[in-house]
């Protein structure tokens, strides 16, 4: 659950899309709830990087990979090329 309309674009990578990275917009503050295998309830608020990771991993549960969330595919490419210093 997004707790703000604010989104931040930042770089992501994933073992499901090896050697590639892209700039992905994500909500900056989210709330998530779950039940552990032992039956304990989890109810947490996440901000910043933690919020980004939660959204990334929850997307996996829905069959969504980060490139599907990208708004500009010009910022999608091989890590080696995307991190190369400008000449």
WOCOR-V902245 format. One record per residue. RES is the residue in one small letter. SS is DSSP state (helix for helix, strand for strand, loop for the rest). OMEGA is omega as a letter, one per 40 degrees, with the letter a starting at -180 (none if undefined). D_LAST is the distance of its C-alpha to the last C-alpha in Angstrom with 2 decimals. Layout:
# WOCOR-V902245
RES,SS,OMEGA,D_LAST  RES,SS,OMEGA,D_LAST
This chain:
# WOCOR-V902245
x,loop,i,41.94  x,strand,i,39.44  x,loop,i,40.73  x,loop,i,38.46  x,loop,a,36.81  x,loop,i,33.61  x,strand,i,30.68  x,strand,i,27.26  x,strand,i,24.24  x,strand,a,22.55  x,strand,i,21.01  x,strand,i,23.56  x,strand,a,23.99  x,loop,i,27.29  x,helix,i,29.04  x,helix,i,30.55  x,helix,a,27.17  x,loop,i,25.65  x,loop,i,21.96  x,strand,i,21.07  x,strand,i,20.35  x,strand,i,20.61  x,strand,a,21.16  x,strand,i,24.94  x,strand,i,27.27  x,strand,i,30.13  x,strand,a,33.09  x,loop,i,32.80  x,strand,a,36.46  x,strand,i,38.69  x,strand,i,42.08  x,strand,i,43.00  x,strand,a,46.38  x,strand,i,47.47  x,strand,i,50.35  x,loop,i,49.97  x,loop,i,51.80  x,loop,i,54.46  x,loop,i,55.03  x,loop,i,53.49  x,strand,i,51.87  x,strand,i,48.33  x,strand,a,47.38  x,strand,i,44.12  x,strand,a,41.73  x,strand,i,38.04  x,strand,i,35.27  x,helix,a,31.53  x,helix,i,30.07  x,helix,i,33.62  x,helix,i,34.15  x,helix,a,30.97  x,helix,i,32.12  x,helix,i,35.65  x,helix,i,34.55  x,helix,a,32.29  x,helix,i,35.23  x,helix,i,37.85  x,helix,i,35.89  x,helix,a,36.32  x,helix,i,40.06  x,loop,i,39.97  x,loop,a,37.95  x,loop,i,34.80  x,loop,a,31.32  x,helix,i,28.44  x,helix,i,26.75  x,helix,i,30.07  x,helix,a,29.53  x,loop,i,26.07  x,loop,a,26.09  x,loop,a,22.70  x,helix,i,21.85  x,helix,i,18.36  x,helix,i,17.71  x,strand,i,19.25  x,strand,i,17.70  x,strand,a,17.40  x,helix,a,16.71  x,helix,a,14.38  x,helix,a,12.12  x,helix,a,12.76  x,loop,a,12.01  x,loop,i,8.82  x,loop,i,6.37  x,loop,a,3.77  x,loop,none,0.00
